[in-house]
Amino acid sequence: MPEQPNGQNIARVYSEQAKSYIDFAPTSFSWQFIEKPAFDRHLRDLCRPQVRVLDAGCGSGRIIEHLINNGIQPDNVTGVDISQNMLDEARKKLPEVKLIQADLVDADLPTNHFDLITAAMVFHYLDEEGLKRMMANFHKWLKSDGVLFYVTTHPIRIVNDNLSLYQKRGWRNEKTPWGSETPFFHRTTADFINETISAGFTIDMIDEPDVAKEGERTNPEEYSKYTSFGASRLVVRARKV
Ligand SMILES: C[S@@+](CC[C@H](N)C(=O)[O-])C[C@H]1O[C@@H](n2cnc3c(N)ncnc32)[C@H](O)[C@@H]1O
């Protein structure tokens, strides 16, 4: 079992892996055929110029770029990431976006400020306490009725070779599709949902997206891999009440 990482360890992991992640992320199979379609399906109503967005764990900026391409005004977007190397890459592509280096577990951002917070593929770097604190921050930073939209690796995908591990919460090492290993905190689907509700959100929608059919034509090998997982992503849209 890997040592429980704190924010600094994750920052170091991502600084070491920045180059390979940056090369991988914008055209990755899962982004093109699972995650991006989920953003398009579930956030269409919020892709308007005046919507104020925080992209939490923005990495090298593919989510922000996508939201801007779909109508959100760049100067209404804030990206936060713990890794300076990832932010340096985002800054090259997104000069008008406010990018902040901080740990979202204890970052200081304005209260009741954002209409939308997005967090893609970030929560598995947080243990129970870390996720609780991040969710509480998201709730504080959103305006009333603001939307939290998150995408995570589906818990089933992590244990699909041995379902008896499903209830075994905790840190493990996972091989990444960009050719490295990262620490990964496994929790169940119920844990995600309960943490969301405990932080004060109501759930509007849960999606366990299919892989888009187009992925089969584009890359049959990856298509067959991702369809063999059962569900590979868990997508939640929640609202601050
Ligand atoms: C798999 S990448 C995803 C990046 C981006 N959301 C995307 O979909 O391309 C995970 C990102 O989360 C960031 N991260 C992890 N823990 C964090 C924390 N506690 N605070 C801020 N950023 C964090 C990492 O530095 C990394 O850039």
The ligand as a Gaussian input file, in Angstrom:
#p B3LYP/6-31G(d) Opt

LIG

0 1
 C       -5.540000      13.668000     -13.789000
 S       -5.133000      15.366000     -13.667000
 C       -6.621000      16.072000     -14.329000
 C       -6.415000      17.479000     -14.830000
 C       -7.630000      18.118000     -15.498000
 N       -8.761000      18.201000     -14.600000
 C       -7.998000      17.349000     -16.732000
 O       -9.053000      16.685000     -16.743000
 O       -7.185000      17.370000     -17.669000
 C       -5.318000      15.693000     -11.924000
 C       -4.908000      17.108000     -11.535000
 O       -5.361000      17.365000     -10.191000
 C       -4.375000      18.149000      -9.545000
 N       -4.580000      18.020000      -8.080000
 C       -4.551000      16.881000      -7.355000
 N       -4.793000      17.148000      -6.055000
 C       -4.983000      18.490000      -5.965000
 C       -5.268000      19.371000      -4.883000
 N       -5.388000      18.924000      -3.627000
 N       -5.403000      20.702000      -5.146000
 C       -5.252000      21.176000      -6.420000
 N       -4.979000      20.380000      -7.481000
 C       -4.851000      19.052000      -7.258000
 C       -3.070000      17.565000     -10.064000
 O       -1.976000      18.437000      -9.858000
 C       -3.400000      17.325000     -11.529000
 O       -3.086000      18.431000     -12.338000

